[in-house]
């Protein structure tokens, strides 16, 4: 398997400089409401194909932000400052009959996780890229103050590549495309504006409240 973990030359320097301190900062991001573990998607990767994994969080994100400032990339620095974690899995799916079965299982996993996110209150919106035969599902998590603090984009694209991206933290949807460009992450372009997602979220909550008030009262015994 051609497996690539996201480590650039600059990132190697950051890791060398932080040493044990960065290693100790492993799990707080997993308690963030916008965090979703994407490790389950690695199993679908073709042994002879491409597998790229990106896992950045905590102190490492802060240090990458500082490095972006030194390179006069204030836009990226500002984005990273508000994030708790960034993870991605980009994997080639096997070809042939086994690949078809893997693709089906991968799509089922995407659908199952999507259903779970909706049940947990995430806002769902789907995007279809015409001409490539691909569908990417996107989900946003909103805090109690209706701030976007989680984003998941996932799907099987073109039938032979799996994509999963999760961003947790303070998220500006207009900046998501910039983040995708800087880190080479597909599927993060053309996102709706913050206001559109928040409006959809408020409408769904209003409908849910209306449905609950329409339920007949349970008679007392």
Z-matrix of the N, CA and C atoms (Angstrom, degrees):
N
C 1 1.454
C 2 1.523 1 110.12
N 3 1.314 2 116.25 1 132.51
C 4 1.460 3 121.10 2 176.93
C 5 1.523 4 108.47 3 -84.84
N 6 1.318 5 115.12 4 87.66
C 7 1.465 6 120.96 5 -172.19
C 8 1.521 7 109.82 6 -100.30
N 9 1.320 8 115.58 7 128.56
C 10 1.453 9 120.86 8 -179.39
C 11 1.514 10 109.45 9 -124.46
N 12 1.320 11 116.75 10 119.81
C 13 1.450 12 120.82 11 171.28
C 14 1.508 13 107.29 12 -94.62
N 15 1.335 14 117.65 13 139.18
C 16 1.458 15 121.14 14 -172.21
C 17 1.527 16 110.73 15 -70.16
N 18 1.326 17 116.91 16 94.87
C 19 1.461 18 122.04 17 175.20
C 20 1.521 19 107.91 18 -138.57
N 21 1.309 20 117.05 19 109.64
C 22 1.454 21 121.34 20 175.02
C 23 1.514 22 109.11 21 -90.95
N 24 1.318 23 117.05 22 173.95
C 25 1.457 24 120.36 23 178.38
C 26 1.524 25 110.85 24 -59.35
N 27 1.340 26 115.81 25 -42.15
C 28 1.462 27 119.77 26 179.13
C 29 1.509 28 111.80 27 -64.68
N 30 1.329 29 116.42 28 -38.37
C 31 1.455 30 120.23 29 -179.69
C 32 1.521 31 110.93 30 -67.74
N 33 1.320 32 117.35 31 -36.04
C 34 1.463 33 120.36 32 176.06
C 35 1.521 34 110.92 33 -60.86
N 36 1.338 35 116.50 34 -39.45
C 37 1.460 36 120.14 35 177.94
C 38 1.525 37 111.02 36 -65.14
N 39 1.337 38 115.68 37 -38.25
C 40 1.460 39 119.60 38 178.25
C 41 1.518 40 110.45 39 -64.46
N 42 1.345 41 116.60 40 -44.90
C 43 1.454 42 119.99 41 179.52
C 44 1.518 43 112.05 42 -61.72
N 45 1.324 44 116.21 43 -40.52
C 46 1.452 45 119.85 44 179.93
C 47 1.519 46 111.04 45 -65.56
N 48 1.328 47 116.20 46 -34.32
C 49 1.457 48 119.88 47 -177.76
C 50 1.514 49 112.45 48 -75.79
N 51 1.350 50 117.17 49 -31.17
C 52 1.453 51 119.87 50 -175.66
C 53 1.521 52 112.78 51 -86.60
N 54 1.323 53 117.60 52 -34.68
C 55 1.455 54 121.43 53 176.95
C 56 1.513 55 112.64 54 56.57
N 57 1.346 56 117.65 55 -136.20
C 58 1.460 57 122.92 56 -174.47
C 59 1.515 58 113.47 57 -59.89
N 60 1.333 59 118.10 58 -28.13
C 61 1.462 60 120.39 59 -178.15
C 62 1.517 61 111.21 60 -59.80
N 63 1.354 62 116.63 61 -43.83
C 64 1.456 63 120.18 62 179.70
C 65 1.517 64 110.52 63 -69.81
N 66 1.345 65 116.67 64 -36.46
C 67 1.456 66 120.34 65 -179.09
C 68 1.523 67 111.29 66 -65.13
N 69 1.324 68 116.94 67 -29.42
C 70 1.460 69 120.54 68 -178.04
C 71 1.526 70 112.42 69 -75.44
N 72 1.329 71 116.28 70 -20.43
C 73 1.465 72 121.67 71 -176.01
C 74 1.528 73 108.76 72 -93.64
N 75 1.345 74 117.70 73 74.74
C 76 1.450 75 120.29 74 -169.71
C 77 1.523 76 114.99 75 -107.77
N 78 1.313 77 118.44 76 -36.61
C 79 1.455 78 118.51 77 -167.00
C 80 1.527 79 118.42 78 -118.06
N 81 1.325 80 122.67 79 -13.41
C 82 1.470 81 119.04 80 -176.53
C 83 1.525 82 113.81 81 -54.94
N 84 1.339 83 118.06 82 -34.54
C 85 1.459 84 121.16 83 -178.27
C 86 1.525 85 112.34 84 -63.42
N 87 1.341 86 117.02 85 -24.59
C 88 1.462 87 120.06 86 -177.70
C 89 1.525 88 112.12 87 -71.48
N 90 1.320 89 116.62 88 -15.51
C 91 1.470 90 120.09 89 177.69
C 92 1.535 91 111.96 90 -90.69
N 93 1.321 92 116.32 91 -3.95
C 94 1.462 93 119.78 92 179.19
C 95 1.529 94 109.75 93 -70.84
N 96 1.343 95 118.83 94 136.79
C 97 1.475 96 120.62 95 -177.26
C 98 1.525 97 114.32 96 -62.89
N 99 1.336 98 117.19 97 -20.66
C 100 1.455 99 119.90 98 179.49
C 101 1.515 100 114.08 99 -91.72
N 102 1.338 101 116.70 100 2.94
C 103 1.471 102 120.62 101 -178.15
C 104 1.524 103 110.41 102 -87.90
N 105 1.341 104 116.34 103 135.30
C 106 1.463 105 123.27 104 174.62
C 107 1.528 106 107.59 105 -134.54
N 108 1.311 107 116.79 106 126.13
C 109 1.464 108 121.07 107 -177.53
C 110 1.533 109 110.11 108 -75.45
N 111 1.336 110 116.16 109 123.30
C 112 1.456 111 120.35 110 -179.08
C 113 1.510 112 114.15 111 -103.19
N 114 1.352 113 117.52 112 11.50
C 115 1.469 114 120.48 113 -176.31
C 116 1.520 115 112.29 114 -60.92
N 117 1.329 116 116.97 115 -26.68
C 118 1.466 117 120.85 116 -177.38
C 119 1.522 118 112.59 117 -61.67
N 120 1.342 119 117.28 118 -22.15
C 121 1.458 120 120.21 119 -175.29
C 122 1.532 121 113.32 120 -82.79
N 123 1.310 122 117.47 121 -14.69
C 124 1.467 123 120.57 122 -178.85
C 125 1.525 124 111.45 123 -63.09
N 126 1.332 125 116.81 124 -33.18
C 127 1.464 126 120.83 125 -175.48
C 128 1.529 127 113.03 126 -63.86
N 129 1.328 128 118.09 127 -17.97
C 130 1.460 129 120.57 128 -177.82
C 131 1.532 130 112.86 129 -85.63
N 132 1.311 131 117.84 130 -6.08
C 133 1.468 132 121.47 131 -175.13
C 134 1.524 133 111.76 132 -69.38
N 135 1.326 134 114.92 133 142.33
C 136 1.460 135 122.31 134 175.08
C 137 1.522 136 109.24 135 -70.11
N 138 1.335 137 116.72 136 131.91
C 139 1.464 138 120.12 137 -179.61
C 140 1.523 139 112.43 138 -60.42
N 141 1.330 140 116.32 139 -29.30
C 142 1.464 141 120.47 140 -179.22
C 143 1.523 142 112.10 141 -103.48
N 144 1.308 143 116.28 142 8.31
C 145 1.450 144 119.89 143 -177.41
C 146 1.512 145 112.60 144 -107.70
N 147 1.316 146 114.57 145 -160.68
C 148 1.461 147 121.08 146 -175.82
C 149 1.519 148 110.73 147 -93.29
N 150 1.321 149 116.41 148 136.63
C 151 1.457 150 121.96 149 171.95
C 152 1.521 151 108.33 150 -139.02
N 153 1.319 152 115.54 151 115.22
C 154 1.463 153 121.15 152 177.48
C 155 1.526 154 108.22 153 -116.26
N 156 1.304 155 116.05 154 125.85
C 157 1.460 156 121.30 155 177.03
C 158 1.529 157 109.23 156 -120.12
N 159 1.320 158 115.58 157 132.58
C 160 1.462 159 121.42 158 176.29
C 161 1.527 160 107.60 159 -123.17
N 162 1.319 161 116.69 160 125.91
C 163 1.460 162 121.34 161 176.71
C 164 1.524 163 108.02 162 -139.61
N 165 1.324 164 115.63 163 108.14
C 166 1.464 165 121.85 164 -179.62
C 167 1.522 166 108.32 165 -131.66
N 168 1.322 167 116.28 166 135.93
C 169 1.460 168 118.80 167 179.67
C 170 1.530 169 110.75 168 -161.58
N 171 1.321 170 114.55 169 164.42
C 172 1.454 171 121.90 170 171.18
C 173 1.514 172 115.12 171 54.22
N 174 1.316 173 115.08 172 -129.50
C 175 1.459 174 122.66 173 -175.21
C 176 1.525 175 112.36 174 -57.83
N 177 1.318 176 116.12 175 -35.02
C 178 1.467 177 119.71 176 -178.82
C 179 1.525 178 111.05 177 -65.80
N 180 1.329 179 116.96 178 -39.46
C 181 1.466 180 119.74 179 176.89
C 182 1.523 181 110.99 180 -64.41
N 183 1.346 182 116.81 181 -40.54
C 184 1.462 183 120.14 182 178.78
C 185 1.534 184 110.74 183 -61.62
N 186 1.319 185 115.71 184 -41.38
C 187 1.461 186 119.85 185 -178.31
C 188 1.527 187 111.41 186 -69.04
N 189 1.333 188 116.15 187 -37.15
C 190 1.467 189 119.35 188 176.31
C 191 1.527 190 110.13 189 -66.16
N 192 1.338 191 116.16 190 -34.18
C 193 1.458 192 120.04 191 175.91
C 194 1.517 193 111.41 192 -64.20
N 195 1.331 194 116.01 193 -42.15
C 196 1.466 195 120.18 194 177.79
C 197 1.523 196 110.66 195 -63.01
N 198 1.312 197 115.81 196 -39.37
C 199 1.469 198 119.87 197 179.39
C 200 1.529 199 110.47 198 -66.48
N 201 1.348 200 116.21 199 -37.53
C 202 1.465 201 119.78 200 177.63
C 203 1.521 202 110.71 201 -63.07
N 204 1.340 203 116.66 202 -37.81
C 205 1.462 204 120.14 203 177.45
C 206 1.521 205 110.92 204 -63.42
N 207 1.322 206 115.78 205 -41.78
C 208 1.468 207 119.01 206 179.99
C 209 1.522 208 111.25 207 -64.52
N 210 1.316 209 115.89 208 -25.72
C 211 1.467 210 120.14 209 178.19
C 212 1.537 211 110.53 210 -93.69
N 213 1.338 212 116.44 211 11.68
C 214 1.461 213 123.17 212 176.79
C 215 1.525 214 112.23 213 63.81
N 216 1.335 215 116.41 214 29.97
C 217 1.463 216 120.91 215 175.40
C 218 1.525 217 107.58 216 -105.29
N 219 1.330 218 115.79 217 72.92
C 220 1.466 219 120.73 218 -176.08
C 221 1.525 220 111.74 219 -65.50
N 222 1.317 221 117.32 220 -31.28
C 223 1.458 222 120.68 221 179.39
C 224 1.521 223 110.78 222 -59.51
N 225 1.341 224 116.52 223 -50.08
C 226 1.459 225 120.48 224 178.80
C 227 1.523 226 110.95 225 -66.15
N 228 1.329 227 117.04 226 -39.87
C 229 1.466 228 120.41 227 179.72
C 230 1.524 229 110.93 228 -59.52
N 231 1.327 230 117.24 229 -43.02
C 232 1.463 231 121.34 230 -179.78
C 233 1.528 232 111.00 231 -65.11
N 234 1.332 233 116.89 232 -38.09
C 235 1.466 234 120.52 233 179.26
C 236 1.524 235 110.35 234 -65.63
N 237 1.320 236 116.66 235 -48.64
C 238 1.461 237 121.38 236 -177.48
C 239 1.519 238 111.93 237 -64.51
N 240 1.328 239 117.04 238 -31.70
C 241 1.464 240 120.97 239 -178.54
C 242 1.523 241 111.82 240 -59.27
N 243 1.332 242 116.74 241 -32.57
C 244 1.457 243 119.55 242 -176.93
C 245 1.516 244 114.97 243 -92.21
N 246 1.347 245 117.67 244 -3.02
C 247 1.461 246 120.20 245 -175.24
C 248 1.525 247 112.90 246 -91.65
N 249 1.328 248 114.76 247 148.24
C 250 1.462 249 121.64 248 173.37
C 251 1.525 250 111.02 249 -99.15
N 252 1.328 251 116.30 250 -33.97
C 253 1.468 252 119.51 251 178.45
C 254 1.525 253 110.18 252 -160.47
N 255 1.325 254 114.14 253 154.23
C 256 1.462 255 122.78 254 174.88
C 257 1.517 256 106.75 255 -139.74
N 258 1.319 257 116.12 256 122.75
C 259 1.466 258 119.29 257 178.20
C 260 1.517 259 109.77 258 -139.26
N 261 1.329 260 114.64 259 151.20
C 262 1.462 261 119.81 260 -179.95
C 263 1.518 262 109.63 261 -153.20
N 264 1.327 263 114.78 262 148.59
C 265 1.460 264 122.81 263 171.29
C 266 1.516 265 106.89 264 -130.93
N 267 1.325 266 116.15 265 121.81
C 268 1.463 267 122.08 266 175.54
C 269 1.521 268 106.24 267 -123.87
N 270 1.339 269 116.99 268 113.95
C 271 1.460 270 119.71 269 -170.37
C 272 1.521 271 111.56 270 -136.48
N 273 1.332 272 115.56 271 137.29
C 274 1.458 273 121.11 272 171.90
C 275 1.525 274 108.76 273 -77.26
N 276 1.340 275 116.21 274 138.74
C 277 1.462 276 121.95 275 178.72
C 278 1.523 277 108.56 276 -99.44
N 279 1.341 278 118.83 277 141.45
C 280 1.464 279 121.37 278 -178.35
C 281 1.524 280 112.47 279 -55.78
N 282 1.328 281 115.88 280 151.28
C 283 1.458 282 121.15 281 177.64
C 284 1.530 283 109.98 282 -92.97
N 285 1.324 284 116.46 283 173.17
C 286 1.456 285 121.17 284 178.36
C 287 1.510 286 112.81 285 79.14
N 288 1.343 287 115.67 286 -163.91
C 289 1.464 288 120.70 287 -176.64
C 290 1.517 289 111.81 288 -61.51
N 291 1.336 290 116.62 289 -43.64
C 292 1.469 291 119.67 290 179.67
C 293 1.524 292 110.35 291 -64.46
N 294 1.349 293 115.15 292 -35.10
C 295 1.448 294 119.10 293 178.62
C 296 1.513 295 111.79 294 -66.29
N 297 1.343 296 116.01 295 -38.22
C 298 1.449 297 120.19 296 178.59
C 299 1.524 298 110.70 297 -62.53
N 300 1.327 299 116.12 298 -42.49
C 301 1.465 300 120.23 299 178.90
C 302 1.526 301 110.64 300 -66.57
N 303 1.330 302 115.68 301 -38.57
C 304 1.458 303 119.33 302 178.54
C 305 1.519 304 110.67 303 -65.74
N 306 1.334 305 115.63 304 -40.68
C 307 1.460 306 120.13 305 179.01
C 308 1.525 307 110.92 306 -61.69
N 309 1.326 308 116.31 307 -40.92
C 310 1.464 309 120.66 308 178.64
C 311 1.522 310 110.33 309 -63.28
N 312 1.341 311 116.81 310 -45.80
C 313 1.466 312 120.21 311 179.83
C 314 1.530 313 111.00 312 -64.23
N 315 1.331 314 116.00 313 -38.09
C 316 1.466 315 119.71 314 179.27
C 317 1.525 316 110.55 315 -64.64
N 318 1.330 317 116.20 316 -43.57
C 319 1.465 318 119.83 317 178.72
C 320 1.528 319 111.02 318 -64.32
N 321 1.327 320 116.44 319 -38.80
C 322 1.462 321 120.07 320 177.59
C 323 1.525 322 110.96 321 -63.66
N 324 1.327 323 116.39 322 -38.66
C 325 1.465 324 120.36 323 178.48
C 326 1.521 325 110.64 324 -66.45
N 327 1.340 326 116.30 325 -41.21
C 328 1.466 327 120.43 326 176.88
C 329 1.527 328 110.16 327 -60.51
N 330 1.348 329 116.19 328 -46.34
C 331 1.465 330 120.31 329 -178.93
C 332 1.529 331 111.24 330 -64.07
N 333 1.333 332 116.15 331 -42.10
C 334 1.465 333 120.47 332 -179.41
C 335 1.523 334 111.59 333 -63.73
N 336 1.329 335 115.82 334 -45.28
C 337 1.463 336 119.45 335 178.58
C 338 1.529 337 110.13 336 -65.01
N 339 1.331 338 116.70 337 -39.09
C 340 1.460 339 120.16 338 177.99
C 341 1.524 340 111.79 339 -60.55
N 342 1.329 341 116.37 340 -43.51
C 343 1.462 342 120.17 341 178.30
C 344 1.528 343 110.58 342 -62.05
N 345 1.332 344 115.82 343 -39.58
C 346 1.470 345 119.13 344 -180.00
C 347 1.519 346 111.25 345 -65.11
N 348 1.335 347 116.34 346 -41.04
C 349 1.463 348 119.93 347 179.12
C 350 1.527 349 111.22 348 -62.77
N 351 1.327 350 116.56 349 -42.84
C 352 1.464 351 120.11 350 178.55
C 353 1.525 352 110.33 351 -62.06
N 354 1.333 353 116.10 352 -43.03
C 355 1.465 354 120.10 353 178.27
C 356 1.526 355 111.62 354 -60.82
N 357 1.342 356 115.70 355 -30.25
C 358 1.455 357 120.23 356 -179.68
C 359 1.531 358 112.83 357 -87.68
N 360 1.332 359 116.18 358 4.66
C 361 1.458 360 119.98 359 173.94
C 362 1.512 361 115.93 360 98.15
N 363 1.343 362 118.12 361 7.30
C 364 1.458 363 120.28 362 176.50
C 365 1.528 364 109.53 363 -71.60
N 366 1.330 365 115.21 364 149.77
C 367 1.469 366 121.20 365 178.22
C 368 1.524 367 108.75 366 -92.15
N 369 1.317 368 117.12 367 127.70
C 370 1.466 369 121.22 368 -175.34
C 371 1.527 370 111.84 369 -106.18
N 372 1.333 371 115.18 370 139.16
C 373 1.462 372 120.02 371 169.66
C 374 1.531 373 106.90 372 -146.78
N 375 1.344 374 116.96 373 141.35
C 376 1.462 375 122.23 374 -175.61
C 377 1.512 376 110.03 375 -111.95
N 378 1.345 377 115.14 376 144.81
C 379 1.460 378 120.63 377 176.31
C 380 1.515 379 108.69 378 -127.25
N 381 1.304 380 116.84 379 133.47
C 382 1.466 381 121.30 380 176.87
C 383 1.519 382 108.63 381 -115.77
N 384 1.318 383 116.59 382 123.53
C 385 1.471 384 120.53 383 177.25
C 386 1.515 385 108.64 384 -91.70
N 387 1.304 386 116.03 385 106.94
C 388 1.456 387 120.73 386 -177.12
C 389 1.520 388 110.78 387 -66.42
N 390 1.329 389 114.89 388 143.91
C 391 1.457 390 120.41 389 177.07
C 392 1.506 391 114.37 390 92.38
N 393 1.324 392 116.78 391 -14.82
C 394 1.461 393 119.31 392 179.90
C 395 1.533 394 111.60 393 -114.35
N 396 1.319 395 116.58 394 -2.09
C 397 1.443 396 120.14 395 178.14
C 398 1.514 397 112.80 396 62.25
N 399 1.320 398 116.85 397 34.19
C 400 1.447 399 119.14 398 -176.41
C 401 1.525 400 111.12 399 -126.19
N 402 1.310 401 114.86 400 150.11
C 403 1.453 402 121.25 401 175.37
C 404 1.518 403 108.98 402 -132.46
N 405 1.303 404 115.33 403 127.23
C 406 1.453 405 120.64 404 176.20
C 407 1.520 406 108.70 405 -113.30
N 408 1.310 407 116.26 406 131.76
C 409 1.454 408 121.50 407 176.87
C 410 1.517 409 108.95 408 -99.18
N 411 1.321 410 116.42 409 135.81
C 412 1.462 411 120.77 410 -179.47
C 413 1.521 412 109.36 411 -125.07
N 414 1.338 413 115.11 412 141.76
C 415 1.458 414 121.85 413 -177.83
C 416 1.522 415 108.64 414 -135.65
N 417 1.322 416 115.61 415 138.85
C 418 1.463 417 120.61 416 177.65
C 419 1.523 418 109.39 417 -120.41
N 420 1.324 419 116.04 418 137.63
C 421 1.459 420 121.39 419 174.94
C 422 1.529 421 108.15 420 -102.42
N 423 1.329 422 116.36 421 131.65
C 424 1.456 423 120.90 422 179.99
C 425 1.525 424 109.83 423 -114.92
N 426 1.316 425 116.00 424 138.58
C 427 1.456 426 121.61 425 179.72
C 428 1.524 427 110.81 426 -74.64
N 429 1.316 428 116.52 427 178.50
C 430 1.463 429 120.90 428 179.18
C 431 1.527 430 111.48 429 -63.18
N 432 1.333 431 117.04 430 -20.93
C 433 1.473 432 121.37 431 177.56
C 434 1.528 433 111.52 432 -97.03
N 435 1.341 434 115.79 433 11.52
C 436 1.468 435 122.65 434 179.43
C 437 1.526 436 112.84 435 65.20
N 438 1.333 437 116.70 436 28.02
C 439 1.459 438 120.65 437 170.76
C 440 1.524 439 108.32 438 -89.84
N 441 1.328 440 117.25 439 140.37
C 442 1.463 441 120.53 440 178.90
C 443 1.526 442 108.82 441 -78.35
N 444 1.346 443 116.20 442 117.49
C 445 1.463 444 119.82 443 -178.52
C 446 1.527 445 113.03 444 -126.42
N 447 1.335 446 116.60 445 12.65
C 448 1.457 447 119.95 446 176.29
C 449 1.518 448 110.61 447 -158.50
N 450 1.328 449 116.62 448 142.15
C 451 1.466 450 121.80 449 178.02
C 452 1.514 451 109.16 450 -141.97
N 453 1.336 452 115.96 451 132.86
C 454 1.470 453 122.14 452 174.04
C 455 1.519 454 107.85 453 -127.42
N 456 1.324 455 116.11 454 129.98
C 457 1.461 456 122.66 455 172.73
C 458 1.519 457 107.00 456 -125.99
N 459 1.312 458 117.80 457 126.78
C 460 1.470 459 119.64 458 -176.42
C 461 1.516 460 110.73 459 -155.34
N 462 1.327 461 115.42 460 157.20
C 463 1.455 462 121.04 461 177.47
C 464 1.515 463 110.95 462 163.61
N 465 1.328 464 115.36 463 170.91
C 466 1.459 465 122.39 464 173.48
C 467 1.519 466 106.58 465 -104.57
N 468 1.310 467 116.95 466 115.70
C 469 1.457 468 121.59 467 -172.98
C 470 1.520 469 111.01 468 -101.60
N 471 1.333 470 115.35 469 131.30
C 472 1.453 471 119.95 470 177.66
C 473 1.509 472 114.11 471 63.49
N 474 1.344 473 116.88 472 9.24
C 475 1.457 474 121.02 473 178.46
C 476 1.510 475 115.26 474 82.20
N 477 1.346 476 117.90 475 -9.02
C 478 1.466 477 117.64 476 -174.48
C 479 1.531 478 114.07 477 -134.02
N 480 1.333 479 117.88 478 8.21
C 481 1.460 480 119.09 479 176.98
C 482 1.522 481 110.11 480 -140.99
N 483 1.314 482 114.37 481 132.92
C 484 1.452 483 121.48 482 179.65
C 485 1.522 484 109.40 483 -100.74
N 486 1.320 485 115.91 484 137.33
C 487 1.455 486 120.92 485 178.87
C 488 1.518 487 109.80 486 -129.00
N 489 1.332 488 116.50 487 131.96
C 490 1.464 489 122.34 488 171.77
C 491 1.527 490 107.73 489 -139.44
N 492 1.337 491 115.74 490 127.62
C 493 1.461 492 121.30 491 176.62
C 494 1.525 493 108.01 492 -134.33
N 495 1.317 494 116.58 493 132.85
C 496 1.466 495 121.70 494 174.58
C 497 1.528 496 109.17 495 -131.14
N 498 1.323 497 115.08 496 128.85
C 499 1.463 498 122.10 497 176.38
C 500 1.519 499 107.27 498 -122.64
N 501 1.327 500 117.29 499 127.99
C 502 1.461 501 121.67 500 179.32
C 503 1.519 502 108.92 501 -124.50
N 504 1.333 503 116.02 502 136.78
C 505 1.462 504 121.20 503 -179.25
C 506 1.511 505 110.70 504 135.35
N 507 1.309 506 116.12 505 -161.00
C 508 1.467 507 120.88 506 177.51
C 509 1.527 508 108.13 507 -77.83
N 510 1.327 509 116.24 508 115.56
C 511 1.466 510 120.46 509 -171.22
C 512 1.524 511 111.10 510 -118.80
N 513 1.310 512 115.29 511 126.60
C 514 1.462 513 123.11 512 170.69
C 515 1.525 514 106.14 513 -105.76
N 516 1.336 515 116.56 514 114.50
C 517 1.458 516 119.76 515 -173.57
C 518 1.524 517 112.17 516 -60.38
N 519 1.328 518 117.45 517 -29.75
C 520 1.458 519 119.73 518 178.53
C 521 1.529 520 111.20 519 -67.46
N 522 1.338 521 116.08 520 -24.06
C 523 1.462 522 120.24 521 -178.69
C 524 1.526 523 112.48 522 -89.41
N 525 1.333 524 117.17 523 -9.80
C 526 1.468 525 120.49 524 -177.17
C 527 1.526 526 110.98 525 -63.16
N 528 1.331 527 116.42 526 -39.86
C 529 1.466 528 119.57 527 178.38
C 530 1.523 529 110.98 528 -61.15
N 531 1.338 530 116.57 529 -41.45
C 532 1.467 531 120.54 530 177.34
C 533 1.522 532 110.75 531 -60.65
N 534 1.322 533 116.41 532 -42.59
C 535 1.463 534 120.43 533 179.20
C 536 1.525 535 110.70 534 -62.23
N 537 1.328 536 116.44 535 -42.26
C 538 1.454 537 120.17 536 177.86
C 539 1.515 538 112.44 537 -62.92
N 540 1.333 539 116.73 538 -40.36
C 541 1.469 540 120.99 539 178.74
C 542 1.523 541 111.40 540 -64.39
N 543 1.332 542 116.20 541 -45.08
C 544 1.467 543 120.17 542 -176.49
C 545 1.526 544 112.43 543 -65.82
N 546 1.332 545 116.79 544 -36.49
C 547 1.461 546 120.73 545 -176.54
C 548 1.526 547 112.89 546 -101.30
N 549 1.323 548 117.33 547 3.00
C 550 1.458 549 120.41 548 178.40
C 551 1.515 550 113.51 549 67.46
N 552 1.352 551 117.04 550 36.71
C 553 1.458 552 121.39 551 -178.25
C 554 1.525 553 110.14 552 -99.36
N 555 1.340 554 118.08 553 121.90
C 556 1.466 555 120.09 554 177.29
C 557 1.522 556 110.45 555 -75.69
N 558 1.337 557 115.45 556 164.21
C 559 1.460 558 120.61 557 172.73
C 560 1.513 559 116.08 558 84.00
N 561 1.343 560 118.25 559 1.39
C 562 1.455 561 120.08 560 -176.49
C 563 1.527 562 112.84 561 -105.35
N 564 1.329 563 116.83 562 10.33
C 565 1.456 564 120.32 563 178.29
C 566 1.531 565 109.58 564 -94.55
N 567 1.317 566 115.83 565 156.92
C 568 1.458 567 120.14 566 174.97
C 569 1.512 568 115.01 567 70.23
N 570 1.329 569 117.42 568 24.95
C 571 1.461 570 120.15 569 179.13
C 572 1.532 571 110.40 570 -72.21
N 573 1.340 572 117.18 571 147.67
C 574 1.467 573 119.46 572 176.98
C 575 1.522 574 110.64 573 -68.10
N 576 1.315 575 116.32 574 160.49
C 577 1.460 576 120.96 575 -179.67
C 578 1.525 577 110.68 576 -71.64
N 579 1.337 578 114.88 577 158.54
C 580 1.469 579 120.62 578 178.58
C 581 1.522 580 111.39 579 -51.81
N 582 1.337 581 116.33 580 -47.67
C 583 1.461 582 121.01 581 -175.31
C 584 1.525 583 111.95 582 -60.69
N 585 1.335 584 116.65 583 -35.94
C 586 1.464 585 119.60 584 -179.75
C 587 1.522 586 110.85 585 -66.31
N 588 1.327 587 116.74 586 -43.08
C 589 1.464 588 120.70 587 179.10
C 590 1.526 589 110.66 588 -66.32
N 591 1.334 590 116.77 589 -43.47
C 592 1.467 591 120.75 590 -179.56
C 593 1.530 592 110.72 591 -63.97
N 594 1.341 593 116.73 592 -39.89
C 595 1.463 594 120.48 593 178.52
C 596 1.517 595 110.47 594 -62.99
N 597 1.333 596 117.09 595 -43.50
C 598 1.460 597 121.21 596 179.24
C 599 1.526 598 110.67 597 -63.86
N 600 1.328 599 115.79 598 -38.21
C 601 1.461 600 121.08 599 179.76
C 602 1.529 601 110.84 600 -65.72
N 603 1.333 602 116.51 601 -43.43
C 604 1.463 603 119.90 602 179.24
C 605 1.526 604 111.42 603 -65.27
N 606 1.337 605 116.72 604 -38.87
C 607 1.452 606 120.21 605 178.76
C 608 1.526 607 111.17 606 -64.11
N 609 1.332 608 116.27 607 -41.45
C 610 1.469 609 119.72 608 179.79
C 611 1.525 610 110.91 609 -65.11
N 612 1.337 611 116.47 610 -40.51
C 613 1.462 612 119.58 611 179.05
C 614 1.526 613 110.43 612 -66.17
N 615 1.333 614 116.97 613 -37.60
C 616 1.455 615 120.91 614 178.61
C 617 1.521 616 111.40 615 -64.13
N 618 1.346 617 115.79 616 -42.72
C 619 1.462 618 120.51 617 177.70
C 620 1.522 619 110.24 618 -63.40
N 621 1.337 620 116.83 619 -41.94
C 622 1.462 621 120.95 620 -179.56
C 623 1.524 622 111.04 621 -63.72
N 624 1.346 623 116.18 622 -40.43
C 625 1.467 624 119.38 623 178.45
C 626 1.522 625 110.77 624 -65.96
N 627 1.353 626 115.48 625 -40.26
C 628 1.458 627 119.27 626 178.85
C 629 1.516 628 111.93 627 -63.27
N 630 1.324 629 116.60 628 -40.21
C 631 1.461 630 120.99 629 179.65
C 632 1.521 631 110.77 630 -64.66
N 633 1.332 632 116.09 631 -37.89
C 634 1.467 633 119.43 632 -177.97
C 635 1.527 634 111.01 633 -70.11
N 636 1.342 635 117.04 634 -34.85
C 637 1.466 636 119.43 635 179.69
C 638 1.522 637 111.88 636 -75.70
N 639 1.354 638 116.72 637 -20.99
C 640 1.463 639 120.42 638 179.56
C 641 1.525 640 112.43 639 -80.60
N 642 1.336 641 117.41 640 -12.70
C 643 1.456 642 121.05 641 -178.64
C 644 1.523 643 109.62 642 -68.16
N 645 1.331 644 117.63 643 132.75
C 646 1.469 645 119.48 644 178.39
C 647 1.513 646 111.59 645 -63.09
N 648 1.314 647 116.19 646 142.98
C 649 1.459 648 120.08 647 -179.77
C 650 1.523 649 110.18 648 -67.35
N 651 1.304 650 116.39 649 142.64
C 652 1.448 651 122.05 650 178.01
C 653 1.524 652 109.51 651 -77.23
N 654 1.326 653 117.79 652 121.69
C 655 1.478 654 118.92 653 -177.86
C 656 1.521 655 111.94 654 -63.71
N 657 1.304 656 115.27 655 142.01
C 658 1.471 657 119.80 656 178.63
C 659 1.519 658 110.10 657 -77.32
N 660 1.295 659 114.26 658 145.68
C 661 1.464 660 118.87 659 178.70
C 662 1.513 661 109.67 660 -106.87
